C-alpha cells in the first residue's frame, strides 16, 4: 500500500480547488492537489461571461455595493440560500477581483467618454466618467439591478484559470494529474483523506491529510445533454454520500441555462443577452417581453428557461431534426462587438454550427448547466457532519445559491469561496494534528481493491456504458425544467432498477491499468446514487422554488418548504437516499421572504415573515437617522469572515463623493 501524507489535500484542480490550495500554501502548509486532468483543462476554463463583484466603476454600475449584490443573490436564490454566506460572498467579491488583477487577469477596462451599448434592443450612448478610465469594466447580467459582471471578453474563466494556476505553479504546489479519488478515508467522525486510483497505471494510492477539500465541480453529466465537461459526473458528491455520515444539500436544485446551442449543448454565454442579444421564436418575434415585461431576456436564468420552454410548448419553436429550438439574435450588436467581446461564441458557432453569429441567428434551447446542490457545509466550508472534510465551489452546498444561481455568481464563488474557505482550511490544519490509523487506511484501500477485482474477475453481464446512457435519458425525460409527481416517481423507480443492475456490472476489457471501461464501471454506480438523490429530493419537495419547478405544485411554499434538503445514503445495500430537512430561520434573515419580481406573486407566506419585517423596522428605527448602511446591516444580521478580509471595500463613487483619496483600481 502506497501512502502519501500531507497537511491540506485538495481534490479537484479547477479555480475553487486551486484557490484553496494557494491559501494553504501561503501559511506554509504542505499541500497536494489531485486532478483527473491537467489543471488548465479544468471545467472552470469553460466559463465565458464573467464574475460578479460590486465594484461600481462603470456608469451603469454606479450606486452598486454589497447590499445590492446581496439582495440580488437572495432574490435570485428564491430565498433558498444561506444569507450569512451570501453576505460573506458579496463582501469579499470585490477583493477577489482586485487580487486576480494583481495575479495577471487582463480584465476588460473602461475607456472614458461616450460609448455605444445595446439596451432593450436599442442602441444608446452612455458616458463613462473620466475618473473611471482604466478601471475594471462590467457588463449586464440577468437578475441584477446593476451592471457588475466583470469580464475578459467572453473568455473570463479561461483567463482566471490560467492566472490562478500560474500562481499555484509559482508557489510550487504539486498537482497529481490523472488521479481519481474513489473513496474517502474516515472513521465516522473525522475524514482522514482519500483513496485514489491512477488512471494510467491503475495503482491505488492512499492520501492521508489533516484536511480534505472536495472541489470536483458539479454533477451535470448525470443528464444526457449538459453544458458541463464530460468529467463533471458528480463523483465528488458521491464520495461524501457513500460515507453514510456526510450529507448532501439541495440536490434537486439543478439549473438549466437558457442558451445552449442545438444539438450539442455547448453554452453561449449569458453575456450575449447581457450585451443586448434577443430571443426570437420561429416567426422572428421577440417573445420575452410578453412574459417578463420588466426584465425581458435578462430575467433570472430559471425564469428565462421556463418561459422559453412554455413558448415552445405553444408551438412557437423552430422545428429541427433534433427537436424544437428558439433563436438567439446577437446580430444587432454588430460585427466588431461580436468579434471583440463575444469571440468564443463566434468560434463555437463557426466550428459546431457552421454559421456566423454576426449575421446569423443562433439555434438555442435550455440545457442542464449548473448544480446548486452539493456537499452540505457550514459557513467555513467544512462538512456539518464529518470533521476535516471541506468542500468548495460547485461541488458544495455552501449555500449561497439556494435554488437558483445568478449568472456570474458561480465563477465568483470559485475564487471568492476558495479565498474564504481556504483560510478556514488553513486554520483547521494549524489547529489539528494529523491522525494516522494505518489499519483504517488499509481497510479502505482493500475495499476499493475488492470492488475492482470483482469487476475484472467477476462474471457480471451489465454494460456500464448502457447503464449510464439509460440513467442520463431518465434524468433528461423526467427530472428536467418542469417536473411533476408521476414522472418523478417513475424516475426514482427506474433509477433504482438501474442501481440493482449495477451490482452485476461486467467488463469486456480486463486490463487493470489504462482501461476506460473500468473507469466507467467504477463511476456509474456512484453516479446512479447521485441521480437518485436528485430525483428523490425533487419528488419529495411539493412546491416550486427557483429552478425546481413542479407543475403539480406551482406555488413557492414558504410555510411548509422554507428548508434545505439533506440527503444521506444509509448503507451500501440501500436503493434510495434518506432525506431530512434543515429549516431556514426567518427570524435571523436580513431579507425576509418576499416577491421575487417575476410573474404573479403566488407564494405561500411563512408565518414569521411579517413578524421579522416588523422586527427589522424596529431595529432600523432604534438606530436613528444617522446610521449608515454598514451599521444597519450589522444590527440586522452580523456575519464573520477571516480577519484579513474584513476591511470595507472602496469604490469610485466613494472617491467622487469625498473628493479625495485614491481611486480603487
C-alpha positions in Angstrom: 0.0 0.0 0.0 1.4 3.4 -1.1 0.8 6.2 1.4 1.3 9.9 0.8 1.0 12.3 3.7 0.1 16.0 3.5 -1.4 18.8 5.6 -4.0 20.1 3.1 -5.3 17.7 0.4 -7.5 19.2 -2.3 -9.4 17.0 -4.8 -10.0 19.0 -8.0 -7.7 21.5 -9.8 -10.3 24.0 -11.0 -10.5 27.5 -9.8 -12.0 26.6 -6.4 -9.6 23.8 -5.6 -6.5 25.8 -6.7 -7.6 28.8 -4.7 -7.9 26.7 -1.5 -4.5 25.1 -2.2 -3.0 28.6 -2.6 -4.4 29.7 0.8 -3.0 26.6 2.4 0.4 27.0 0.9 0.5 30.7 1.9 0.5 29.5 5.5 3.5 27.2 4.9 1.3 24.1 4.9 2.2 21.0 2.9 -0.4 21.0 0.1 -1.3 18.4 -2.6 -3.9 18.7 -5.3 -5.4 15.7 -7.1 -6.8 16.1 -10.6 -8.4 13.9 -13.3 -6.8 16.1 -15.9 -4.1 18.8 -16.3 -5.2 21.8 -14.2 -5.5 24.2 -17.1 -8.1 21.9 -18.7 -10.4 22.0 -15.7 -14.0 22.9 -16.4 -13.5 26.4 -14.9 -12.0 27.4 -18.3 -15.4 27.0 -19.9 -16.9 29.9 -18.0 -17.5 32.7 -20.6 -19.5 35.7 -19.4 -17.9 37.0 -16.2 -17.6 37.2 -12.5 -19.9 39.3 -10.3 -18.4 41.9 -7.9 -19.9 45.2 -6.8 -17.0 47.5 -8.0 -19.4 50.2 -9.3 -16.9 51.6 -11.8 -19.0 51.9 -14.9 -21.8 54.4 -15.1 -24.3 51.6 -15.3 -22.8 50.2 -12.1 -22.8 53.4 -10.1 -24.6 53.0 -6.8 -23.8 49.3 -6.6 -22.5 47.9 -3.3 -22.5 44.8 -1.2 -26.1 45.4 -0.1 -27.4 45.4 -3.7 -25.4 42.4 -4.7 -26.6 40.6 -1.5 -30.2 41.4 -2.3 -29.9 40.3 -5.9 -28.3 37.0 -4.8 -31.0 36.2 -2.2 -33.9 37.0 -4.6 -32.1 35.0 -7.3 -32.0 32.1 -4.9 -35.7 32.3 -4.4 -35.0 32.7 -0.7 -33.3 29.3 -0.6 -29.8 30.4 0.2 -27.9 30.8 3.5 -28.0 34.6 3.9 -24.9 34.7 6.1 -22.9 33.0 3.3 -24.4 35.4 0.7 -23.2 38.3 2.8 -19.7 36.8 3.2 -19.6 36.4 -0.6 -20.9 39.8 -1.5 -18.4 41.5 0.9 -15.4 39.6 -0.4 -16.1 39.5 -4.2 -14.5 43.0 -4.9 -11.4 41.9 -3.0 -11.1 38.8 -5.1 -11.4 40.6 -8.4 -8.7 43.0 -7.5 -6.5 40.2 -6.2 -6.9 38.4 -9.5 -5.9 41.6 -11.4 -2.7 41.6 -9.3 -2.2 37.9 -10.3 -2.4 38.8 -14.0 -6.0 38.6 -15.1 -6.4 41.0 -18.0 -9.8 42.4 -17.0 -11.6 44.4 -19.7 -11.2 48.0 -18.7 -13.2 51.2 -19.1 -12.4 53.9 -21.6 -13.5 57.3 -20.6 -16.1 59.3 -22.6 -19.0 58.1 -24.7 -19.6 54.5 -25.8 -22.4 52.8 -27.6 -24.3 49.9 -25.9 -27.5 48.0 -26.7 -30.2 48.2 -24.0 -33.6 46.7 -24.7 -32.9 46.2 -28.4 -32.0 49.9 -28.8 -28.5 51.4 -29.3 -27.9 54.0 -26.7 -24.8 56.1 -25.8 -23.5 56.2 -22.3 -20.8 58.5 -20.9 -18.1 56.9 -18.8 -16.5 59.2 -16.2 -13.0 60.5 -16.8 -12.1 59.2 -13.3 -13.2 55.7 -14.4 -10.8 55.5 -17.2 -8.7 52.3 -16.9 -10.7 50.8 -14.1 -12.3 47.3 -14.4 -15.4 47.3 -16.6 -18.7 45.3 -16.0 -21.5 44.1 -18.2 -25.2 43.5 -17.5 -26.4 40.0 -16.5 -29.7 38.5 -15.6 -31.4 39.1 -12.3 -29.2 42.1 -11.3 -30.1 45.7 -10.6 -26.6 47.0 -11.6 -24.0 46.1 -14.2 -21.5 44.2 -12.0 -20.3 41.3 -14.1 -16.5 41.8 -14.6 -15.2 40.1 -17.7 -12.4 39.5 -20.1 -14.3 39.4 -23.4 -16.2 36.1 -23.2 -13.1 34.0 -22.1 -13.3 35.0 -18.4 -13.0 31.5 -17.0 -10.0 30.8 -19.3 -8.2 33.9 -18.1 -8.9 33.3 -14.5 -7.9 29.6 -14.6 -4.6 30.4 -16.3 -3.8 33.2 -13.8 -4.6 31.1 -10.7 -2.9 28.0 -12.0 0.2 30.0 -12.8 0.1 31.4 -9.3 -0.1 27.9 -7.9 2.9 26.9 -10.1 4.9 29.8 -8.8 4.3 28.6 -5.3 5.4 25.0 -6.1 2.0 23.5 -5.3 2.1 19.9 -6.7 -0.8 18.8 -8.8 -1.0 15.0 -9.2 -2.7 14.6 -12.6 -4.6 11.6 -13.9 -5.6 10.7 -10.3 -9.2 9.8 -9.5 -10.4 9.9 -5.8 -12.8 7.0 -5.4 -13.2 6.7 -1.6 -13.0 8.9 1.5 -11.0 7.6 4.4 -12.9 8.2 7.6 -13.8 6.8 11.0 -17.4 8.0 11.1 -16.4 11.2 12.8 -13.3 12.5 11.1 -12.2 12.5 7.5 -8.5 11.4 7.1 -8.0 11.6 3.3 -8.9 9.7 0.2 -8.0 6.5 -1.7 -7.2 7.4 -5.3 -6.6 5.4 -8.5 -4.1 6.4 -11.1 -5.9 6.4 -14.4 -2.6 5.5 -16.2 -1.2 2.7 -14.1 -4.2 1.6 -12.2 -2.3 1.8 -8.9 -4.2 2.6 -5.7 -2.7 5.3 -3.5 -3.9 6.4 -0.1 -3.5 10.2 0.5 -3.7 10.9 4.3 -4.2 14.5 5.3 -5.3 16.8 8.1 -7.9 18.3 5.9 -9.6 17.1 2.7 -11.3 19.5 0.4 -13.6 18.3 -2.4 -13.6 20.7 -5.3 -14.7 18.4 -8.1 -17.4 20.6 -9.7 -20.9 19.7 -10.5 -22.9 16.6 -11.5 -24.3 17.8 -14.8 -23.3 14.6 -16.7 -26.0 12.6 -14.9 -28.1 14.3 -17.6 -28.0 13.3 -21.3 -27.4 16.8 -22.6 -25.4 19.2 -20.5 -23.1 22.2 -20.9 -20.8 20.6 -18.4 -17.4 19.0 -19.3 -17.6 15.2 -19.5 -15.6 15.0 -16.2 -18.4 16.7 -14.3 -20.1 13.4 -13.2 -20.8 14.1 -9.5 -18.2 11.6 -8.2 -17.0 14.1 -5.6 -20.6 14.3 -4.2 -20.8 10.5 -4.4 -17.7 10.1 -2.2 -19.3 12.1 0.5 -22.6 10.4 0.1 -21.0 6.9 0.4 -19.6 7.7 3.8 -23.1 7.4 5.2 -22.1 10.3 7.5 -21.6 13.4 5.4 -24.8 14.8 3.8 -25.6 16.4 0.5 -27.7 19.5 0.4 -30.5 20.6 -2.1 -29.5 18.1 -4.7 -32.8 18.6 -6.5 -31.8 22.2 -7.3 -30.5 21.8 -10.9 -30.2 24.8 -13.2 -31.0 24.8 -16.9 -29.2 27.5 -18.9 -31.4 29.2 -21.5 -29.0 29.4 -24.4 -27.1 26.3 -25.2 -26.6 25.6 -28.9 -28.6 22.9 -30.6 -27.9 20.0 -30.8 -24.6 19.6 -28.9 -25.5 21.6 -25.8 -22.4 23.8 -25.8 -23.0 27.1 -23.9 -23.4 30.5 -25.4 -22.7 32.9 -22.5 -25.4 35.0 -20.8 -23.1 37.8 -21.9 -24.8 37.6 -25.3 -28.1 38.7 -23.7 -26.4 40.9 -21.2 -24.7 42.8 -24.0 -28.1 43.2 -25.8 -28.9 40.0 -27.6 -32.5 38.9 -28.1 -34.5 35.7 -28.0 -36.8 35.1 -31.0 -39.3 32.4 -32.0 -39.9 30.7 -35.3 -41.7 33.8 -36.6 -38.8 36.1 -35.6 -40.9 37.5 -32.8 -39.1 38.7 -29.7 -41.2 36.9 -27.1 -39.6 37.5 -23.7 -41.3 41.0 -23.2 -44.6 39.1 -23.5 -43.8 37.1 -20.4 -41.5 39.3 -18.4 -42.1 42.9 -19.5 -39.6 44.4 -17.0 -36.5 42.2 -17.2 -37.3 40.5 -20.6 -34.2 38.5 -21.7 -32.4 39.4 -18.5 -34.8 37.8 -16.1 -33.2 35.2 -13.8 -31.9 32.1 -15.6 -34.5 29.7 -14.3 -37.3 32.1 -15.3 -36.0 32.5 -18.9 -35.6 28.8 -19.3 -39.1 28.1 -18.2 -40.5 30.9 -20.4 -38.6 29.5 -23.4 -40.0 26.0 -22.7 -43.5 27.4 -22.3 -43.2 29.2 -25.6 -42.0 26.1 -27.5 -44.9 24.1 -25.9 -47.2 26.6 -27.6 -45.8 25.6 -31.0 -43.6 28.6 -31.4 -40.3 26.6 -31.5 -38.4 26.1 -34.7 -38.7 22.6 -36.0 -35.4 20.7 -36.4 -34.2 17.1 -36.7 -33.1 17.5 -33.0 -36.4 18.8 -31.7 -37.8 22.3 -31.4 -35.5 25.3 -30.6 -35.6 29.1 -30.5 -33.2 31.7 -31.8 -30.6 33.8 -30.1 -30.1 37.0 -32.1 -26.8 38.9 -31.4 -26.6 40.4 -34.9 -27.8 43.8 -33.7 -24.6 44.1 -31.6 -22.5 44.5 -34.7 -19.5 42.5 -36.0 -16.9 44.5 -34.1 -18.6 43.8 -30.8 -19.1 40.1 -31.6 -15.5 39.6 -32.7 -14.2 41.5 -29.7 -16.4 40.7 -26.7 -18.1 37.5 -27.8 -15.3 35.9 -29.8 -15.6 32.5 -28.1 -19.2 32.4 -29.0 -18.3 33.2 -32.6 -15.8 30.4 -32.7 -18.3 27.9 -31.2 -20.9 28.9 -33.8 -18.4 28.6 -36.7 -17.0 25.3 -35.5 -20.1 23.5 -34.4 -22.9 25.1 -36.4 -21.1 26.5 -39.5 -22.8 29.9 -39.0 -21.6 33.4 -38.5 -23.4 34.9 -35.4 -22.6 38.4 -36.5 -25.2 37.9 -39.3 -27.0 34.6 -38.5 -29.3 33.7 -35.6 -28.1 31.0 -33.2 -30.3 27.9 -32.6 -30.6 27.5 -28.8 -32.7 25.9 -26.1 -32.5 25.4 -22.3 -29.9 22.7 -21.3 -28.7 21.4 -18.0 -26.0 23.7 -16.8 -25.3 24.0 -13.1 -25.7 22.1 -9.8 -26.8 24.3 -6.9 -26.7 21.2 -4.7 -23.6 19.5 -3.3 -21.8 18.5 -0.1 -23.5 20.4 2.7 -21.1 22.6 4.6 -21.2 25.3 7.2 -20.1 28.8 6.5 -16.5 27.8 6.9 -16.8 25.3 4.1 -16.5 22.3 6.5 -19.0 19.4 6.4 -21.5 19.9 9.1 -21.4 16.1 9.7 -17.8 14.9 9.1 -15.0 16.8 10.7 -12.0 17.5 8.4 -14.0 17.3 5.2 -14.3 20.6 3.4 -15.9 21.4 0.1 -15.9 24.4 -2.2 -17.3 25.7 -5.5 -19.9 23.8 -7.4 -19.2 20.6 -5.5 -20.5 22.2 -2.4 -23.8 23.3 -0.9 -22.1 26.2 0.9 -25.0 27.6 0.3 -25.0 31.0 -1.4 -27.2 30.0 -4.4 -30.2 28.3 -2.8 -32.5 27.1 -5.5 -31.2 29.2 -8.4 -27.8 30.8 -9.2 -27.4 34.1 -10.9 -25.1 34.3 -13.9 -21.6 35.5 -12.9 -22.1 34.3 -9.3 -20.6 30.8 -10.0 -17.3 32.0 -11.4 -17.2 34.4 -8.5 -18.0 31.7 -6.0 -15.0 29.6 -7.1 -12.4 32.2 -6.3 -14.3 34.1 -3.5 -15.3 30.8 -1.8 -11.9 29.4 -2.4 -10.3 32.6 -0.8 -12.6 32.5 2.2 -12.8 28.7 2.8 -9.1 28.3 2.0 -8.3 30.4 5.1 -10.6 28.3 7.2 -8.9 25.1 5.8 -5.5 26.5 6.8 -6.8 27.4 10.3 -8.1 23.8 10.7 -4.7 22.3 9.6 -2.9 24.6 12.0 -5.2 23.7 14.9 -5.4 19.9 14.4 -2.9 17.1 14.3 -2.6 14.5 11.6 -4.2 11.4 12.8 -3.0 8.2 11.2 -4.5 4.8 11.7 -2.9 2.6 9.1 -5.4 -0.2 9.7 -8.2 2.1 8.9 -6.4 3.3 5.7 -5.7 -0.3 4.7 -9.3 -1.3 5.1 -10.5 1.4 2.7 -7.8 0.5 0.2 -8.7 -3.2 0.4 -12.4 -2.4 0.0 -11.8 -0.5 -3.2 -9.4 -3.2 -4.4 -12.1 -5.8 -3.9 -14.5 -3.7 -5.9 -12.0 -3.5 -8.8 -11.3 -7.3 -8.6 -14.9 -8.2 -8.7 -15.4 -6.0 -11.8 -12.4 -7.5 -13.6 -12.6 -11.1 -12.4 -16.4 -11.4 -11.9 -19.0 -12.8 -14.2 -21.2 -9.7 -14.4 -23.1 -9.0 -17.6 -24.3 -5.5 -17.3 -22.7 -2.9 -19.6 -21.6 0.2 -17.7 -21.9 2.5 -20.8 -25.5 1.3 -21.4 -26.5 1.8 -17.7 -25.1 5.3 -17.8 -26.9 6.2 -21.0 -30.2 5.0 -19.6 -29.7 7.0 -16.4 -29.0 10.1 -18.4 -32.1 9.6 -20.5 -34.3 9.1 -17.4 -32.9 12.3 -15.8 -33.5 14.3 -19.0 -37.0 13.0 -19.6 -38.4 13.0 -16.0 -36.2 15.4 -13.9 -35.9 18.4 -16.2 -37.1 22.0 -16.3 -40.7 21.2 -15.4 -41.4 18.4 -13.0 -44.4 16.5 -11.8 -45.2 13.7 -9.3 -45.9 10.8 -11.7 -42.8 11.4 -13.7 -40.6 11.9 -10.7 -41.9 8.7 -9.2 -41.1 6.9 -12.4 -37.6 8.4 -12.4 -36.9 7.1 -8.9 -38.3 3.7 -9.7 -36.3 3.3 -12.9 -33.1 4.6 -11.4 -33.5 2.1 -8.5 -33.8 -0.7 -11.1 -30.6 0.6 -12.8 -28.8 0.6 -9.4 -29.8 -3.0 -8.8 -28.5 -3.9 -12.2 -25.2 -2.1 -11.4 -24.4 -4.9 -8.9 -23.9 -7.1 -11.9 -21.6 -4.9 -13.9 -19.2 -6.8 -16.2 -16.2 -5.8 -18.2 -15.0 -6.9 -21.6 -11.6 -5.4 -21.2 -9.7 -7.0 -18.3 -6.8 -4.6 -18.1 -6.0 -3.2 -14.6 -4.1 -0.1 -15.9 -5.4 2.4 -18.5 -8.9 1.0 -19.0 -11.8 3.4 -19.9 -14.4 0.6 -19.4 -13.1 0.1 -15.8 -13.2 3.8 -15.2 -16.8 3.9 -16.4 -17.9 1.0 -14.3 -16.4 2.5 -11.1 -18.2 5.8 -11.8 -21.6 4.7 -12.9 -22.8 3.1 -9.7 -21.7 6.2 -7.8 -23.4 8.5 -10.4 -26.6 6.5 -10.0 -26.7 7.3 -6.3 -26.2 11.0 -7.0 -29.0 10.8 -9.6 -31.3 9.2 -7.1 -30.7 12.0 -4.5 -31.7 14.5 -7.2 -34.9 12.6 -8.3 -35.9 11.6 -4.8 -35.4 15.1 -3.4 -37.4 16.5 -6.3 -40.2 14.0 -5.8 -40.4 14.9 -2.1 -40.4 18.7 -2.5 -44.0 19.5 -3.2 -43.5 23.2 -4.2 -41.9 25.3 -6.8 -38.8 27.2 -5.8 -36.1 28.6 -8.2 -35.0 26.0 -10.7 -37.2 23.4 -9.0 -40.5 23.9 -10.9 -43.4 21.5 -10.1 -46.3 21.7 -12.5 -48.5 20.0 -9.9 -47.3 22.4 -7.1 -46.7 25.7 -8.8 -46.6 27.8 -5.7 -43.5 28.6 -3.7 -44.5 27.4 -0.2 -42.5 29.2 2.5 -45.0 27.9 5.1 -44.0 24.2 4.6 -40.9 24.2 2.5 -38.6 27.0 3.6 -35.9 24.5 4.3 -32.8 22.8 2.8 -33.0 19.1 1.7 -30.3 16.9 3.3 -29.6 13.6 1.7 -27.5 10.7 3.1 -27.0 7.1 2.0 -28.0 4.7 4.8 -25.8 1.7 3.7 -24.2 0.0 0.7 -27.3 -2.1 0.0 -29.8 0.8 0.0 -31.6 1.7 -3.1 -32.6 5.2 -2.1 -31.3 8.1 -0.1 -32.5 9.1 3.4 -34.0 12.6 3.3 -34.2 15.1 6.1 -34.7 18.8 6.2 -32.8 21.8 7.7 -35.1 24.7 8.4 -34.2 28.2 7.4 -34.8 30.6 10.3 -36.8 33.6 9.0 -36.2 35.5 12.3 -32.4 35.6 11.5 -32.8 36.7 7.9 -31.6 40.2 6.9 -34.0 39.9 3.9 -37.2 38.0 4.8 -39.0 36.1 2.0 -40.9 38.3 -0.4 -41.9 38.8 -4.1 -39.1 37.8 -6.4 -40.2 40.1 -9.2 -41.3 37.6 -11.9 -44.8 36.6 -12.9 -47.6 36.6 -10.4 -46.8 36.6 -6.6 -48.3 33.3 -5.6 -46.0 32.4 -2.7 -47.5 30.9 0.4 -46.1 33.1 3.2 -44.1 31.9 6.2 -45.9 32.7 9.4 -42.7 34.5 10.8 -42.3 36.8 7.7 -44.4 39.7 8.9 -43.0 39.3 12.4 -39.5 39.6 11.1 -40.3 42.5 8.8 -41.7 44.4 11.9 -38.6 43.5 13.9 -36.3 44.8 11.1 -38.3 48.1 11.0 -38.0 48.5 14.8 -34.2 47.8 14.7 -33.6 50.4 12.0 -35.8 52.9 13.8 -33.8 52.4 17.0 -30.5 53.0 15.2 -31.7 56.5 14.3 -31.4 58.6 11.1 -27.6 58.9 11.3 -26.9 55.2 11.0 -25.0 54.2 7.8 -25.7 51.1 5.8 -22.9 49.2 7.5 -24.3 49.9 10.9 -27.8 48.8 9.8 -26.5 45.6 8.2 -24.5 44.7 11.3 -27.6 45.3 13.5 -29.8 43.1 11.3 -27.5 40.1 10.6 -23.9 40.2 11.7 -21.6 37.9 9.7 -18.0 37.0 10.0 -15.1 36.5 7.6 -11.4 35.9 8.2 -9.7 38.9 9.7 -7.7 39.9 6.6 -10.9 40.1 4.6 -12.9 42.3 7.0 -11.9 45.8 5.7 -14.5 47.7 3.8 -14.4 47.9 0.0 -13.6 51.2 -1.6 -15.4 52.3 -4.8 -15.1 55.1 -7.3 -18.4 56.6 -6.1 -16.9 56.9 -2.6 -13.9 58.7 -4.0 -16.0 61.0 -6.2 -18.3 61.8 -3.2 -15.4 62.5 -0.8 -13.4 64.5 -3.4 -10.2 63.0 -2.0 -8.4 59.7 -1.7 -7.0 57.2 -4.2 -9.4 55.7 -6.7 -9.8 52.0 -6.1 -8.2 50.1 -9.0 
